[in-house]
């Protein structure tokens, strides 16, 4: 059974190894995408609402209605490792 993994910062699917970020030592960071995490650090110092604003246009460009994208992100991001408990 193949389990889909998602970036624990933005929620992007991590189906391709090339989309995964990197740890400080250059190894793959399985839990984050390359857009959110590189060389062992987050690429942007943002709040969760700011992350939603960053992600919505990408989802709209992929064909998702803006309202649906916002609802999905508002419901899913709080459950991701970067944002849980904040």
N, C-alpha and C positions, 0 to 999 in steps of 0.2 A: 504494500500500500504506500503510495507516494503522498506525503503530507506537504501542502503548500506552506512556505514560510514567508513572513512579511517583515519589512524593516521595522524595527522597534522604536523608530523615531517618526517616520512619515507614513508608514503603512503600505509602502509600495511592495508588490510581490517580488520575491527574490528567487525566481525560477532559474536564472542564469548566474553561474558562479562569477562572471565578469561584472555583474551588477553589485556585488558585495563590496563593502568597504574594507579598509585595512587597519590592522593594529599597529602600534608603534614600531614593532619589529618587522613590519611588512607582510606578516601573515594575514590571511583572510579573516575578517570579522563577520562571522556567519549571521549575526543578529542585526546588522545595519547595512544600508545601501551605500554605494560610493558617493552619492550626492550628499548624504548626511554625515558620513564618518570616514575620515581619512587620516592615516598615520597616528591612530590612537586617540583622535579628538574629533569632536563634532565640528563640522565645517561652518556652522552658523550658530551664534549665541542668540537663540530666539525663544519666545514663549510659545505655548501650545496654540493660542489664538493666531499668533504670527505664522506658525507652521501651517495652520489651516489656510490662511491667506496665500501662502506660497504654493500649496498643493492644489487648491481649487482650479486655477487656470490650466494646469497640466491635465487634470481630469476632464475638464470641459473640452480641451483640445483633443482628447481621446474619445469624445462623443457622449460623455455623461452630462446631463442637464445640471446647471450650476446648483440649483436648490438640492438636488439629490446628492451631489458631491459634498456639499456643506453638511448635510444631515449625516451622511456616512462618516465623514471625518470627525464631526462633533461626537458621534457615538463610539467610534473605534479608537481614536487617539488616546483618550484617557486610560485605556486598557493596555497600552503599549509600555514597555519597560522605561523608556525615557520620561514618560509623563505620569505613570501610575504613582499615586501617593502625593501628587502635587496639587 
